[in-house]
Amino acid sequence: MATSGNLLSPEELAALSEGIDDGTIAIDTGFNLTTRVKKHDLASEDSTLGVNTSSLEMINERFVRLFRMGLMEVLRTSPRINPSRAQIIRFGDYLKDMRPPLAVNTIRINPLRGFSLVMIEPTLVFSALDNFFGGTGSGMPGNQKRRATDKPGDNPNALPPTRMFTPTESRVIKIILEVFFRALKEAWAPLLGVSFEHVGSEINPQFAQIADENDLVIMSRFETESVGGNKGFIDLVYPYASLKPLRDLLRNRVQADGSAESDLKWRNDLTKAAGDSMVELQVLLGQVVDSYERIETLKEGDLLFFKKPELATVYIGGLPAFDCQVGMAGPNVAIRIEKSLNPETI
């Protein structure tokens, strides 16, 4: 046996390997043989802890309808917009596929924590600009058109990375963001009231650090296609940590307009039906506590004394419901409700 550094010699390692191969050395020995090990990175955030992306996708579908109508009203363009599935990815992995120049907008969504990102590919900006001034929506600076085979953020014939947006283009971007915010606010409304604040703009995504490189983000991509055939995209990126506190809300599906109206009608019908139900009310004037031995010996004519409370209690279905005054209304004994009771607090 080798003793230097407590390491096995090559001959010993070869002998062990040969013994394992021919079965002379047992390998299924030791403790906890049935235990299964799962790799876990303590430095990473677990994306399985409750953020329901299906609810975000329902918000996105509602947003797309509103966003298209808003663009039609303001910019006279109605591009085809297709939402993709919301993805939970690392922020560094998202940024590595992005190539400037892009309309990179850092925003704050109140009451969510931190900052979010709205990334607009220039194709949509130039198409909207062309539409606004009476074109067909195929306008790109010079001959720098986006090809159908190009991937989002990867256009070898497109603008140089340092190309800034002109004041007119920046104005169109601002209009697109205003429409974007209005549509997204209404899309979130059935779940949570939100407001938006534009924090800053860049052309290079690397400068928009809404999260660390290894932090998780939730990315929703909206792929666009103008009437002229140019394709682009808008990305909405939430930090995972900002949506995590809403995981209970996101577990509940956001209702569409039609189902909300249907549920309201159903509730109204149920309320009317329950209103015709008959219930028995019992009024407790007082209580007497005594021993079983004395009660057993009671006979007709015996008196039981008790202190009458200031208010009597009305029971419905065995549960206290109201405190009331007992009195007379003409020839009838009547009660007057003084206050309602919560059975859980009694």
C-alpha positions as CSV (number, residue, x, y, z in Angstrom):
1,M,0.0,0.0,0.0
2,A,1.4,3.4,-0.9
3,T,1.9,5.8,2.0
4,S,2.9,9.0,0.4
5,G,0.0,11.4,0.7
6,N,-2.3,8.4,1.4
7,L,-2.7,7.9,-2.4
8,L,-3.0,4.6,-4.2
9,S,-0.2,3.6,-6.6
10,P,-1.1,2.9,-10.2
11,E,-0.7,-0.9,-9.6
12,E,-3.1,-0.7,-6.7
13,L,-5.7,1.3,-8.8
14,A,-5.3,-1.3,-11.6
15,A,-5.9,-4.1,-9.1
16,L,-9.0,-2.4,-7.7
17,S,-10.4,-1.8,-11.2
18,E,-9.8,-5.4,-12.2
19,G,-11.5,-6.7,-9.0
20,I,-14.6,-4.6,-9.6
21,D,-14.8,-5.7,-13.2
22,D,-14.6,-9.4,-12.5
23,G,-16.9,-9.2,-9.4
24,T,-14.4,-10.3,-6.8
25,I,-14.7,-6.9,-5.1
26,A,-18.3,-6.0,-3.9
27,I,-19.4,-2.5,-4.7
28,D,-23.0,-2.5,-3.3
29,T,-21.8,-2.2,0.3
30,G,-22.1,0.6,2.8
31,F,-24.8,2.7,4.4
32,N,-27.9,4.4,2.8
33,L,-27.6,2.5,-0.4
34,T,-31.1,3.5,-1.5
35,T,-30.5,7.2,-1.0
36,R,-30.7,9.3,-4.2
37,V,-28.7,12.4,-4.5
38,K,-29.9,15.5,-6.4
39,K,-27.5,18.2,-7.3
40,H,-28.3,21.6,-5.9
41,D,-26.5,24.9,-6.5
42,L,-26.8,27.0,-3.3
43,A,-25.9,30.1,-5.2
44,S,-28.8,29.8,-7.7
45,E,-32.5,30.7,-7.1
46,D,-35.0,27.9,-7.3
47,S,-37.4,28.7,-10.2
48,T,-39.9,26.1,-9.0
49,L,-41.1,28.0,-5.9
50,G,-44.4,29.1,-7.1
51,V,-44.3,31.7,-9.9
52,N,-47.1,30.5,-12.3
53,T,-46.0,31.5,-15.8
54,S,-49.4,30.3,-17.2
55,S,-51.0,33.3,-15.5
56,L,-48.4,35.6,-17.1
57,E,-49.3,34.1,-20.4
58,M,-52.9,34.9,-19.9
59,I,-52.0,38.4,-19.1
60,N,-49.8,38.5,-22.2
61,E,-52.7,37.3,-24.4
62,R,-54.9,40.1,-23.1
63,F,-52.1,42.6,-23.5
64,V,-51.5,41.7,-27.2
65,R,-55.1,42.5,-28.1
66,L,-55.0,45.9,-26.3
67,F,-51.6,46.7,-27.6
68,R,-52.5,46.1,-31.3
69,M,-55.6,48.4,-30.9
70,G,-53.5,51.1,-29.2
71,L,-50.9,51.1,-32.0
72,M,-53.7,51.3,-34.6
73,E,-55.2,54.4,-32.9
74,V,-51.9,56.2,-32.4
75,L,-49.4,55.1,-35.1
76,R,-51.8,54.0,-37.8
77,T,-50.2,50.6,-37.9
78,S,-51.5,47.2,-36.8
79,P,-48.7,44.7,-36.9
80,R,-49.3,41.0,-36.3
81,I,-48.1,40.3,-32.8
82,N,-47.6,36.7,-31.4
83,P,-46.8,36.2,-27.8
84,S,-44.5,33.3,-27.0
85,R,-44.4,31.3,-23.8
86,A,-43.0,33.1,-20.8
87,Q,-39.5,31.8,-20.0
88,I,-37.6,31.7,-16.7
89,I,-33.9,32.1,-17.7
90,R,-30.7,33.6,-16.3
91,F,-30.2,37.3,-17.1
92,G,-26.8,36.6,-18.5
93,D,-28.1,34.0,-20.9
94,Y,-30.8,36.4,-22.1
95,L,-28.3,39.3,-22.7
96,K,-25.8,37.2,-24.6
97,D,-28.2,36.9,-27.6
98,M,-28.9,40.6,-27.8
99,R,-27.0,42.8,-30.2
100,P,-27.1,46.6,-30.2
101,P,-28.6,48.9,-31.3
102,L,-31.8,48.1,-29.5
103,A,-34.4,50.4,-27.8
104,V,-33.6,49.3,-24.3
105,N,-35.9,50.8,-21.7
106,T,-35.5,50.4,-18.0
107,I,-38.9,50.8,-16.2
108,R,-40.3,50.6,-12.7
109,I,-43.6,48.7,-12.3
110,N,-45.2,49.8,-9.0
111,P,-45.8,48.0,-6.6
112,L,-43.4,45.4,-7.8
113,R,-39.9,45.5,-6.4
114,G,-36.8,46.5,-8.5
115,F,-36.7,47.4,-12.2
116,S,-37.9,45.7,-15.3
117,L,-37.0,45.9,-18.9
118,V,-38.8,46.6,-22.2
119,M,-36.6,45.8,-25.2
120,I,-37.8,47.0,-28.6
121,E,-36.1,45.7,-31.8
122,P,-35.5,48.6,-34.2
123,T,-37.5,46.9,-37.0
124,L,-40.7,47.7,-35.2
125,V,-39.6,51.3,-34.6
126,F,-38.8,51.9,-38.3
127,S,-41.9,50.2,-39.5
128,A,-44.1,52.3,-37.2
129,L,-42.3,55.4,-38.3
130,D,-42.9,54.5,-42.0
131,N,-46.6,53.8,-41.3
132,F,-47.0,57.1,-39.4
133,F,-45.8,59.1,-42.4
134,G,-48.0,57.3,-44.9
135,G,-45.7,54.4,-45.9
136,T,-46.3,50.7,-46.1
137,G,-44.5,49.8,-42.9
138,S,-41.4,48.4,-44.6
139,G,-39.2,51.4,-44.0
140,M,-35.7,50.8,-42.7
141,P,-32.7,53.3,-42.8
142,G,-31.0,53.0,-46.2
143,N,-31.0,49.4,-47.4
144,Q,-30.7,47.9,-43.9
145,K,-33.8,45.7,-44.0
146,R,-34.2,42.8,-41.7
147,R,-34.2,39.5,-43.5
148,A,-36.8,36.8,-42.8
149,T,-34.1,34.3,-41.9
150,D,-32.5,36.6,-39.3
151,K,-33.0,35.7,-35.6
152,P,-34.1,38.3,-33.1
153,G,-31.1,40.5,-32.2
154,D,-28.9,38.9,-34.9
155,N,-28.9,40.9,-38.1
156,P,-25.5,41.0,-39.9
157,N,-26.7,43.6,-42.4
158,A,-28.4,45.9,-39.9
159,L,-27.3,49.1,-38.2
160,P,-23.9,49.6,-36.7
161,P,-23.8,48.9,-32.9
162,T,-23.1,52.5,-32.1
163,R,-25.9,54.0,-34.2
164,M,-28.1,56.2,-32.0
165,F,-31.8,56.8,-32.6
166,T,-32.7,60.1,-34.1
167,P,-35.1,62.5,-32.2
168,T,-38.0,61.4,-34.5
169,E,-37.3,57.7,-33.9
170,S,-37.0,58.4,-30.1
171,R,-40.3,60.1,-30.2
172,V,-41.9,57.0,-31.9
173,I,-40.3,54.8,-29.3
174,K,-41.8,57.0,-26.6
175,I,-45.3,56.7,-28.2
176,I,-44.9,52.9,-28.5
177,L,-44.0,52.7,-24.8
178,E,-47.0,54.8,-23.8
179,V,-49.3,52.5,-25.7
180,F,-47.4,49.5,-24.2
181,F,-47.9,50.8,-20.6
182,R,-51.6,51.5,-21.1
183,A,-52.2,48.0,-22.5
184,L,-50.1,46.2,-19.9
185,K,-51.8,48.1,-17.1
186,E,-55.2,47.1,-18.3
187,A,-54.0,43.5,-18.8
188,W,-52.8,43.3,-15.2
189,A,-55.9,45.0,-13.8
190,P,-57.9,41.8,-13.1
191,L,-55.0,40.6,-11.0
192,L,-53.2,43.6,-9.6
193,G,-53.4,47.4,-10.0
194,V,-50.0,48.5,-11.5
195,S,-48.5,51.8,-12.6
196,F,-45.4,52.4,-14.8
197,E,-42.5,54.8,-14.6
198,H,-39.8,55.1,-17.4
199,V,-36.4,55.2,-15.7
200,G,-33.9,55.3,-18.6
201,S,-33.0,54.4,-22.2
202,E,-30.0,52.7,-23.8
203,I,-29.0,51.2,-27.1
204,N,-26.8,48.5,-25.6
205,P,-28.5,45.8,-23.5
206,Q,-25.3,45.3,-21.5
207,F,-25.8,48.7,-19.8
208,A,-29.3,47.8,-18.5
209,Q,-28.4,45.9,-15.4
210,I,-31.8,45.1,-13.8
211,A,-30.3,42.0,-12.2
212,D,-27.0,40.2,-11.7
213,E,-25.8,37.9,-14.5
214,N,-26.7,34.7,-12.5
215,D,-30.1,36.0,-11.3
216,L,-33.3,34.6,-12.8
217,V,-35.6,36.7,-14.9
218,I,-39.0,36.0,-16.5
219,M,-38.9,37.0,-20.2
220,S,-42.1,37.4,-22.3
221,R,-41.4,37.9,-26.0
222,F,-43.9,39.4,-28.4
223,E,-42.9,38.7,-32.0
224,T,-44.1,41.3,-34.5
225,E,-44.6,41.3,-38.3
226,S,-45.5,44.5,-40.1
227,V,-47.7,44.8,-43.2
228,G,-44.5,45.2,-45.2
229,G,-43.2,41.8,-44.0
230,N,-40.5,43.0,-41.6
231,K,-40.2,41.0,-38.5
232,G,-39.2,42.2,-35.1
233,F,-39.9,41.7,-31.4
234,I,-40.6,43.4,-28.1
235,D,-39.3,41.7,-24.9
236,L,-40.8,42.4,-21.4
237,V,-38.3,41.2,-18.8
238,Y,-39.3,40.9,-15.1
239,P,-36.7,40.1,-12.4
240,Y,-37.8,36.8,-10.9
241,A,-37.5,38.3,-7.4
242,S,-40.1,41.0,-8.2
243,L,-42.8,38.5,-9.1
244,K,-42.0,35.9,-6.4
245,P,-44.0,37.8,-3.7
246,L,-47.1,37.5,-6.0
247,R,-46.9,33.8,-6.3
248,D,-50.2,33.3,-4.5
249,L,-51.9,35.7,-6.8
250,L,-50.3,34.1,-9.9
251,R,-51.5,30.6,-8.8
252,N,-55.0,31.8,-9.6
253,R,-55.8,32.0,-13.3
254,V,-56.6,35.5,-14.5
255,Q,-60.2,35.5,-15.8
256,A,-61.0,36.7,-19.3
257,D,-63.7,39.3,-19.8
258,G,-66.4,36.8,-20.8
259,S,-65.9,34.5,-17.8
260,A,-65.9,37.4,-15.4
261,E,-69.3,38.5,-16.7
262,S,-70.5,34.9,-16.5
263,D,-69.3,34.5,-12.9
264,L,-71.0,37.8,-11.9
265,K,-74.3,36.6,-13.4
266,W,-73.9,33.2,-11.6
267,R,-73.3,35.0,-8.3
268,N,-76.4,37.2,-8.7
269,D,-78.5,34.2,-9.6
270,L,-77.2,32.2,-6.6
271,T,-77.9,35.2,-4.3
272,K,-81.5,35.4,-5.6
273,A,-82.0,31.7,-5.1
274,A,-80.6,31.7,-1.6
275,G,-82.8,34.7,-0.7
276,D,-85.9,32.5,-1.0
277,S,-84.5,29.9,1.5
278,M,-86.3,29.5,4.9
279,V,-84.2,29.5,8.0
280,E,-85.2,29.1,11.7
281,L,-84.2,31.8,14.2
282,Q,-84.0,31.0,17.9
283,V,-83.8,33.8,20.5
284,L,-81.9,32.9,23.7
285,L,-83.2,35.0,26.6
286,G,-80.8,33.6,29.2
287,Q,-78.9,30.7,30.5
288,V,-78.9,28.8,33.8
289,V,-75.9,26.7,35.0
290,D,-76.7,24.2,37.7
291,S,-75.6,20.8,38.9
292,Y,-77.0,17.6,37.4
293,E,-78.0,16.3,40.8
294,R,-80.3,19.3,41.4
295,I,-81.7,19.3,38.0
296,E,-82.5,15.6,38.4
297,T,-84.7,16.4,41.5
298,L,-86.6,19.3,39.9
299,K,-90.4,19.0,39.9
300,E,-93.3,21.0,38.7
301,G,-93.5,24.4,40.5
302,D,-89.8,24.7,41.3
303,L,-88.1,28.0,40.4
304,L,-84.8,28.6,38.7
305,F,-83.3,32.1,39.1
306,F,-81.0,33.7,36.5
307,K,-79.8,37.1,35.6
308,K,-81.3,38.4,32.4
309,P,-78.7,39.8,30.1
310,E,-79.0,43.2,28.6
311,L,-79.3,41.8,25.1
312,A,-80.7,38.5,23.9
313,T,-78.9,36.5,21.3
314,V,-80.4,35.3,18.0
315,Y,-79.1,32.0,16.7
316,I,-79.4,30.8,13.1
317,G,-78.5,27.2,12.3
318,G,-77.0,26.9,15.8
319,L,-74.7,29.8,15.3
320,P,-75.0,33.3,17.0
321,A,-75.9,35.8,14.4
322,F,-77.3,39.0,16.2
323,D,-77.7,40.7,19.5
324,C,-81.3,42.0,20.0
325,Q,-83.7,43.7,22.3
326,V,-86.9,41.7,23.2
327,G,-90.1,43.7,23.5
328,M,-93.7,44.0,22.3
329,A,-95.1,45.1,19.0
330,G,-98.9,45.4,19.5
331,P,-100.1,42.0,20.8
332,N,-97.0,40.2,19.5
333,V,-93.6,39.6,21.2
334,A,-90.9,41.0,18.9
335,I,-87.2,41.5,18.7
336,R,-85.2,44.5,17.5
337,I,-81.8,43.8,16.0
338,E,-79.0,45.8,17.7
339,K,-75.9,44.4,16.1
340,S,-74.6,41.5,14.1
341,L,-72.2,38.9,15.5
342,N,-69.2,37.1,14.0
343,P,-69.3,33.5,15.1
344,E,-65.6,33.1,14.7
345,T,-64.9,35.8,17.3
346,I,-67.3,34.4,20.0
